[in-house]
Amino acid sequence: MAKLVGEGYFEREAEAGMPDDASVVCILTGHGLKDPDRAIATAEEPAVVEPETEKVVEVLGLREVVEAVA
């Protein structure tokens, strides 16, 4: 909402004839991915891994899972 208010969205809607008693509904998911700038700012630096199964399994901490399935 703050971003929309800051960008003047509601002022433009009022000029376009939005009624004063109109309701605004916001759907919040909590993961922040709808705002790419926030998602990028809060994301951790990704791990760089050689394209080898053993190294990927090790970085992901899945050695025991792979051994249990094998």
Secondary structure, 3 states (H helix, E strand, C coil): CHHHHHCCHHHHHHHCCCCCCCCCCCCCCCCCCCCHHHHHHHCCCCCCCCCCHHHHHHHHCCHHHHHHHC
